[in-house]
Amino acid sequence: MELTLPEGPLSGVVTLTWQAADPDTPAEELTVMIAVSYDSGATLIPLAEELPATGTYDLDTGTEVFSAGVALLLVKAVDPEGHWGMAWQEVEIRK
């Protein structure tokens, strides 16, 4: 699982890019979810689900889901058997 975000604090609309791979599962059978957490990952707030193994997503940090401060943005890929992999990045959100 690979996650790419712009460098520096995030503000406005930013594009997140991901790529998931599983040696035992074709990419078209993987599903990806994107989430944000403000408590070091204890609580995940889903932003998008059922996404393809590779793609981009525009995050609008101006929406009410985002709060100013430090957050974790993460992507999680799941195969049909329920096995998963995750990538995350700590970011600063500016409103």
N, C-alpha and C positions, 0 to 999 in steps of 0.2 A: 504494500500500500504506500503510495506516495502522495503527498499534499504540497501544493505550491501556492503561496500567497505573496502579494507585493511586500516589499520591505518597509519597515517603519510603521508608525501608527496607522490604523485603518479609519477612514472617514468617508462618508458618502457611499457611492456604489463602488465596490471592489470585486474583482473577479478572482474566484478560487478555482484552481485546477487540480484534478486528481487522476490517478491511474492505479487500478487494482489488478493484481495477477494472482492466479492460483495454479500451481503445477498440475493439479488433478482435475480442474474444472475449466471448461471453456469460458472465455470472458463474457459471452452472451448469457451465461447462466448465473453470473454474479449480480447482486444488487447492492447499491450503495446508498447510505444515508449520510446527511450532513447535520451536525448539531453544534450548539454552543453551550458552554458551561461557565458559570461564575463562581463555582465552589470546588475548583480543582478536579472536576469530573465526577463528583458525587451525584449531581443532578444534571441530566442532559436535556436540553430544550431542542427538539427536532426542528430543523429549518426546511429540509427537503428529504423525501424518501423515495425508494423504488427507482433510483437513478442508475444509468448504465455504468459499467466497470471503468470507463474512461470518459471524462467530460469536463465541462466548465459550468460554473454557477455564479451568477451575479448576486452578491450580498449587498443589501441596502442597509447600512448601519444607522440610517436615520429612522428606521421603524422602531416601534415600541419594544420589540423583542431584545434590542440591543441597549445596553447601558454603558455609560462612559466608565472607563477603567480597564483593568486587566481581565481577560477572558481566555478560555481555551476554545479554539475552533477545531473540530475533528470530523474525520470521515471514517466510516466503518463499512467494510465490504463483507457480505455474507453469501456463502454458497448454499446450494439446495439442501445440504445435510445439516445446515446450521452452524458450520464452522465459520469463524470470522477473523478478520484482521483489521487493525486500526492505525491511523496516523493522526497526529494532532500537533498543534502549534499554539504556543502562548502568544497572545497578541494584545496590543493596547487599542482600545476603541475610543475614538474621539467623536463627540457629538457636536 
